[in-house]
């Protein structure tokens, strides 16, 4: 049953409500898990506290992330249900801009949801999508059962993985495998935020267009290394936390 | 498809994860709306910041709320999908302890969900449940369409309404109708928190057993008025906010 609620454009929370509708719609289309809706709510709360804007810290993190993806030999972009529902187009654009592979990577894995996400990405121009079905046969050490499956041609052999909106256990396990991790997480205190090398503390809906633009404009840059190495994630997290604190 | 994930009891977030499962289960049983899952996630974020404990402020608010319900002539307890999924037993116990009526009151109203919630409450001992079907024919002024329907024998004529986990528009509209409002809301900055006369800034799963116990122990009390009048909600919100601020 699809219920349509019209959000007046001058509603004080219009942006947040539109994003919420996008996610609920993704849920009804089989992209998003029930737990993904709850996770989105947590993000909404932190976004409210951070002022629902992309901070200067986040902008710096995005640029460093774009530089790192461009510097990497085997970058992989990991897409879950919430990401597919909120910004499928920008994920494909980022993959093209940085020559990264795209892999579907689900915490609550079902064949149906995997396929729905793959099709959504293809609808937005993805040519090749990793991590589907039997192909996701490699294992992340330490993690249990379905949660640890990754594609042997994708995340398993990647040097850098972009895992936005990711679970703490998995982010930590990937970091211990020696991969460079980029994430988007609105909670600077989360285990994912702390385990990543670059944490973009921002709403992914705002992040992605800026991320694609940064990647495109940095493609010919000679200072990629400088941009990446000049970025300090603990300082970034510290500053982002300070902004949230002021928001309360 | 019901997926069972076993949460180790020593997991640092076991309490929060068990509550989450309760809600997802309620969603699968047709009690909870998709938007209710997102709202729960927002609550999780604030609960994390408040330290996942019932503060002294919240305890005081609960006692004042119990006193107010016992002082009221026509108290009504409003139950939505999340409340029915998380603490149906305690809602019925509170209604009995305070001789309050119970009314099903949904933001996303469907006949099916109304009935599922009614049956859940009856399974936990509720004798009479208001607000179902054609009976919910009175209107809250100012609100649109289905959202403003209330039972002419319940919320419409109530002097005090307990509306835990309620939407801001509706709480404000009920307050403007002259009703005394008690709510449970983990965000002390929300419109609901500000519009209510007593805001319990706490996780409803922790609040309810304490609320029932307080109501039972205050039943014969002669100082109900004193307890209620001695409570200052703006101070309560201010103090709760301070605790959250320290948690960040």
Interface residues (C-beta under 8 A of the other chain):
Chain A: X1 X3 X20 X23 X24 X27 X28 X34 X35 X37 X38 X39 X40 X41 X42 X43 X44 X45 X46 X49 X108 X110 X187 X189 X241 X244 X245 X248
Chain B: X1 X3 X20 X23 X24 X27 X28 X34 X35 X37 X38 X39 X40 X41 X42 X43 X44 X45 X46 X49 X108 X110 X187 X189 X241 X244 X245 X248
